[in-house]
C-alpha cells in the first residue's frame, strides 16, 4: 500500500484512540497556559466584584449536564464570587426542568469547599432563594420583568430544617417589589433565554451573561451595544474568570491583567480555590484542536500524493 493510501485510510479505532488520549491525559496534569482575558470577561469580573452585597442579584441558571464542560465552570465561578463576598441571590430557571437541580448540585459543591475551609456554608432561604422552574421561558421572563411579585406569587422555598415557606418571607426578598430592586440579572445559559432576557429586562437593571461558545457571537452584539455590562464566552470565558479571580485586575504589572479603560484595581482571591473546569479543560481543548489540524493536514497530504500517483500512472500508460 502506498503512503498516499495509508494516509487516507488511517484506522478509525486508531484515530479515536489518539483522540481519547489527547483529551484525557492533559486532565491529569496542571498545564500552565498564557492568557489575555477578553475585555468582556474583564468587565464581567469587575461588575461581579463591585456589587453592593446589601442588595440581591437575580441569577438565571438555564443549563444542564449537556453543557457542563463550559457552563459548570462558569456557574461555579459566579457562585464562588457571590459566596466569598456575601452576595445574596435568587435562583430561577426557564430553559429546562432539570436546570434547577443541576444548579443546586453546584451550590452544594461550592458549599462543601467552604466547609472544608471552616467557612460558613451558604444557607438556603437565608442567603439565597430558589424559585424553581418556570415553563414557557419568554412568558416567564416577561412576567418577572414587568410584575415580579405577581409572577412569583405563591412560590415557596425550604428554610434549613423547616417546612416550605413563602419566598417573600425570606430576608433575601424582603425588600424586593420589582425587578428594579435587583442590582443585576446574571444569566448562565446554554439556550436562547439570554435573548429573551435582553428583550424584556434591558433598561430595568444591569445584565451580565455567561454563555456557551456557540452563543458567543450573538451575545457579543448585545455587549458591544452596551446592553450587557459584561459576559463570559464558553470555555475561554470560564478560563478567563478563574484566572481573574486568582490574579485580580489592575493589581500587578502583568499587561494581560490590566484594563486601561477602568484603571481602578479590583482584587481577586489570590491563593483560594479559583482553579476549576476552565483551567483544567482549556489545555485539553488545545490538544483536541491540534489533533484536528494534524488530521486535516495528513488527509490533504494523502490526497495530493494520490493525485500525483494517479498522474504518473496515466502518463506511463500513454
C-alpha positions in Angstrom: 0.0 0.0 0.0 1.4 3.4 -1.0 2.0 6.2 1.5 -1.0 8.1 0.0 -3.4 5.3 0.6 -2.1 4.8 4.2 -2.6 8.5 5.0 -6.2 8.4 3.6 -7.1 5.1 5.3 -6.0 5.5 8.9 -8.0 3.1 11.1 -10.9 4.8 12.8 -10.0 3.0 16.0 -6.5 4.4 16.0 -7.8 8.0 15.4 -10.4 7.7 18.2 -7.7 6.1 20.5 -5.4 9.1 19.9 -8.3 11.5 20.4 -9.2 9.9 23.8 -5.5 10.1 24.9 -5.3 13.8 23.7 -8.4 14.8 25.6 -7.9 12.8 28.8 -4.2 12.8 29.6 -4.0 16.6 30.0 -6.7 16.5 32.7 -4.2 14.7 35.0 -1.7 17.5 34.8 -1.8 21.2 35.5 -0.6 22.7 32.3 0.0 26.5 32.6 -1.1 28.5 29.6 -0.5 32.2 29.0 -3.7 34.1 28.9 -5.0 37.5 27.9 -8.6 37.7 29.2 -11.2 39.1 26.8 -12.4 42.6 27.6 -15.9 41.2 28.0 -14.5 38.9 30.7 -12.7 41.7 32.5 -15.9 43.7 32.5 -17.9 40.8 33.8 -15.4 40.2 36.6 -15.3 43.9 37.6 -19.1 44.1 37.8 -19.4 41.0 39.8 -16.7 42.1 42.2 -18.1 45.5 42.8 -21.7 44.6 43.5 -23.4 46.0 46.6 -23.7 43.0 48.9 -26.7 44.5 50.6 -28.8 44.2 47.5 -29.8 40.8 45.9 -28.9 39.6 42.5 -31.3 37.6 40.3 -29.5 34.5 38.9 -30.8 32.6 36.0 -29.4 29.0 35.6 -30.5 27.8 32.2 -28.1 24.9 31.5 -28.0 21.2 32.2 -25.3 18.5 32.2 -25.2 18.5 28.4 -23.1 21.7 28.5 -21.4 21.2 31.8 -18.0 21.4 30.1 -18.5 25.1 29.7 -21.5 26.1 31.9 -20.5 24.4 35.1 -17.1 26.1 35.3 -18.9 29.5 34.6 -21.6 28.8 37.2 -19.1 27.7 39.9 -17.0 30.8 39.5 -20.2 33.0 39.8 -21.2 31.2 43.0 -17.7 31.4 44.4 -17.7 35.2 43.9 -21.2 35.5 45.4 -20.4 33.5 48.5 -17.0 34.9 49.2 -18.5 38.4 49.0 -21.6 37.7 51.0 -23.8 38.4 48.0 -27.4 37.2 48.4 -29.1 35.9 45.2 -32.4 34.5 43.9 -32.1 31.5 41.6 -34.6 30.6 38.9 -34.7 28.6 35.6 -36.8 28.7 32.5 -35.0 26.6 29.9 -35.2 23.0 31.2 -36.9 21.3 34.2 -33.6 19.7 35.1 -31.8 23.0 35.4 -32.8 23.9 39.0 -31.4 20.6 40.4 -28.2 20.9 38.4 -27.7 24.4 39.8 -28.4 23.1 43.4 -25.8 20.4 42.9 -23.2 23.0 42.0 -24.2 25.2 45.0 -23.7 22.1 47.2 -20.2 21.6 45.7 -19.2 25.1 46.5 -20.6 24.8 50.0 -18.5 21.7 50.6 -15.4 23.7 49.6 -16.4 26.3 52.2 -17.0 23.7 54.9 -13.5 22.2 54.2 -12.0 25.6 54.9 -14.0 26.1 58.1 -16.2 28.7 56.4 -20.0 29.0 56.9 -21.9 27.3 54.1 -24.5 29.4 52.2 -27.9 28.8 53.7 -30.9 28.2 51.6 -33.7 30.8 52.3 -31.4 32.9 54.4 -28.6 33.6 51.9 -30.2 32.5 48.6 -33.7 31.7 47.5 -34.7 29.1 44.9 -37.8 30.0 42.8 -37.6 26.8 40.8 -38.6 26.2 37.2 -40.8 28.5 35.1 -42.3 26.9 32.0 -42.5 29.0 28.8 -39.3 31.0 29.0 -40.4 34.0 27.1 -43.7 34.5 29.1 -41.9 33.8 32.4 -39.1 36.3 31.8 -41.7 38.9 30.6 -43.6 38.3 33.8 -40.5 38.7 36.0 -39.6 41.9 34.2 -43.0 43.5 34.4 -44.6 42.2 37.5 -42.1 40.3 39.6 -44.4 39.9 42.7 -47.4 38.6 40.7 -45.2 36.2 38.7 -43.5 34.7 41.8 -46.7 34.8 44.0 -47.3 31.5 45.8 -43.8 30.2 45.3 -42.2 28.5 48.3 -38.7 27.6 49.3 -37.3 25.5 52.1 -35.5 27.1 55.0 -32.9 24.8 56.6 -34.7 22.4 58.9 -38.2 23.9 58.3 -41.2 23.4 56.1 -41.8 25.1 52.8 -42.3 28.9 53.3 -43.4 31.7 51.1 -40.3 33.1 49.3 -41.2 36.7 50.2 -40.7 35.9 53.9 -37.0 35.3 53.1 -34.6 38.0 54.1 -33.3 37.8 50.5 -36.6 39.1 49.1 -37.9 41.2 51.9 -37.2 44.5 50.1 -38.0 43.3 46.6 -41.1 44.6 44.8 -40.0 44.6 41.2 -37.0 43.5 39.1 -35.6 47.0 39.5 -34.9 46.1 43.1 -32.3 43.6 41.9 -29.0 45.3 41.2 -28.2 42.9 38.4 -29.6 39.9 36.5 -26.9 37.3 35.8 -27.8 34.6 33.2 -25.7 31.4 32.9 -27.3 29.7 29.9 -26.9 27.3 27.0 -30.2 28.4 25.4 -31.9 31.5 23.9 -33.3 32.6 27.3 -30.5 35.2 27.1 -32.2 36.8 24.1 -35.5 36.9 25.9 -33.8 38.5 28.9 -32.3 41.3 26.8 -35.6 41.9 25.1 -37.6 42.0 28.3 -35.3 43.2 31.1 -32.8 45.6 29.5 -33.1 49.1 30.9 -34.6 47.9 34.2 -31.4 46.6 35.8 -27.9 45.6 34.8 -27.4 42.4 32.7 -24.4 40.1 32.6 -24.3 36.8 30.8 -22.2 33.6 30.8 -22.9 31.6 27.6 -21.6 28.6 25.7 -19.1 29.1 22.9 -21.6 28.7 20.1 -23.7 31.6 21.6 -20.7 33.9 21.8 -21.0 35.8 18.5 -24.7 36.7 19.0 -24.1 37.6 22.7 -21.2 39.9 21.7 -23.6 42.0 19.7 -25.5 42.8 22.9 -22.2 43.5 24.7 -21.0 45.9 22.0 -24.3 47.7 22.0 -23.9 48.3 25.8 -26.9 46.2 26.7 -24.7 43.9 28.7 -22.2 45.2 31.3 -20.0 42.1 30.6 -20.2 38.5 29.5 -18.0 35.3 29.5 -17.9 33.2 26.4 -17.6 29.5 26.5 -14.6 27.6 27.9 -12.3 30.5 27.2 -14.6 32.7 29.3 -14.6 30.2 32.1 -10.7 30.2 32.0 -10.6 34.0 31.9 -12.8 34.3 35.1 -10.8 31.7 37.0 -7.6 33.5 36.1 -9.0 36.9 37.0 -10.2 35.5 40.4 -6.6 34.4 41.1 -4.8 37.5 39.7 -7.3 40.3 40.0 -7.5 43.3 37.6 -5.0 46.2 37.6 -3.4 44.6 40.7 0.1 43.7 39.4 2.3 44.7 36.5 1.0 42.0 34.1 -0.2 43.7 31.0 -2.7 40.9 30.3 -4.5 41.6 33.6 -4.7 45.3 33.3 -7.6 47.4 32.0 -6.8 50.9 31.0 -10.5 51.8 30.4 -11.1 51.2 34.1 -7.8 51.7 35.9 -9.1 51.1 39.5 -7.7 47.9 41.0 -10.0 45.0 41.6 -8.6 42.4 44.0 -9.4 38.8 43.3 -9.0 35.8 45.7 -5.3 35.0 45.3 -4.4 31.6 46.7 -8.0 30.5 47.1 -9.8 27.7 45.2 -10.1 29.6 42.0 -9.0 26.9 39.5 -11.8 24.9 38.1 -13.1 23.4 34.9 -12.0 26.3 32.8 -8.4 26.0 33.7 -8.4 22.2 33.5 -10.3 21.9 30.3 -8.7 24.7 28.3 -5.4 22.8 27.6 -7.5 19.8 26.6 -9.3 21.9 24.0 -5.9 23.0 22.6 -4.7 19.3 22.3 -8.0 18.4 20.6 -7.7 21.3 18.1 -4.1 20.4 17.4 -5.1 16.8 16.6 -7.8 18.0 14.3 -5.4 20.2 12.4 -2.9 17.4 12.1 -5.5 15.0 10.8 -6.6 17.6 8.2 -3.0 18.1 7.1 -2.4 14.3 6.8 -5.6 13.9 4.8 -4.7 16.6 2.4 -1.1 15.4 2.0 -2.5 11.9 1.3 -4.9 13.4 -1.3 -2.1 15.3 -3.1 0.2 12.3 -3.2 -2.7 10.1 -4.5 -3.3 12.6 -7.3 0.4 12.6 -8.2 0.5 8.8 -8.3 -2.6 8.8 -10.5 -1.0 11.3 -12.9 2.2 9.2 -13.1 0.2 6.1 -14.0 -1.7 7.9 -16.7 1.5 9.2 -18.2 3.0 5.8 -18.0 0.1 4.2 -19.8 0.5 6.6 -22.7 
